[in-house]
Amino acid sequence: MALKQIDHGSKEYLQMVNLRTEILRRPLGLTYSEEELAREKDDILIGAFDDDEMLACCILTKVDGKTLRLRQMAVQNNLQGKGIGASLMHFAELVARDKGFQKLIMHARKTAAGFYEKLGYKEVGNEFIEVTIPHYVMEKKL
């Protein structure tokens, strides 16, 4: 499995949008707007690949000079629970540290909070609703 940063607008990015749509949006009856996707051009886009097939992805968005926000974490349904997400998270943390960031935050779906806790993330604040489902803000110092 190869872990790498990808470019906005590339064929890998199109795979990323398709994977995120399939895993994160379609089950909720949601899609992405062109404006949402355009805002990702300055983000750090990360994918896990087997040859040319994207297995998993995530996005890191700059919050401030010390903090990045992890967003849009998705792993193919048939591959969840096999360590791919954890590998992707470790790689994302390395990229963030290499770029001088000190903290990762996220809006984690309630159903995924346990996964992030195992990786050292802590819930901060109360449960809230985002994209129609319960979430927690979680964070980790790098």
Sequence and secondary structure as in RCSB ss.txt:
>XXXX:A:sequence
MALKQIDHGSKEYLQMVNLRTEILRRPLGLTYSEEELAREKDDILIGAFDDDEMLACCILTKVDGKTLRLRQMAV
QNNLQGKGIGASLMHFAELVARDKGFQKLIMHARKTAAGFYEKLGYKEVGNEFIEVTIPHYVMEKKL
>XXXX:A:secstr
 EEEEE TTSHHHHHHHHHHIIIIIGGGT    HHHHHGGGGSEEEEEEETTEEEEEEEEEE SSSEEEEEEEEE
 GGGTTSSHHHHHHHHHHHHHHHTT  EEEEEEEGGGHHHHHHTT EEEEEEEEETTEEEEEEEEE 
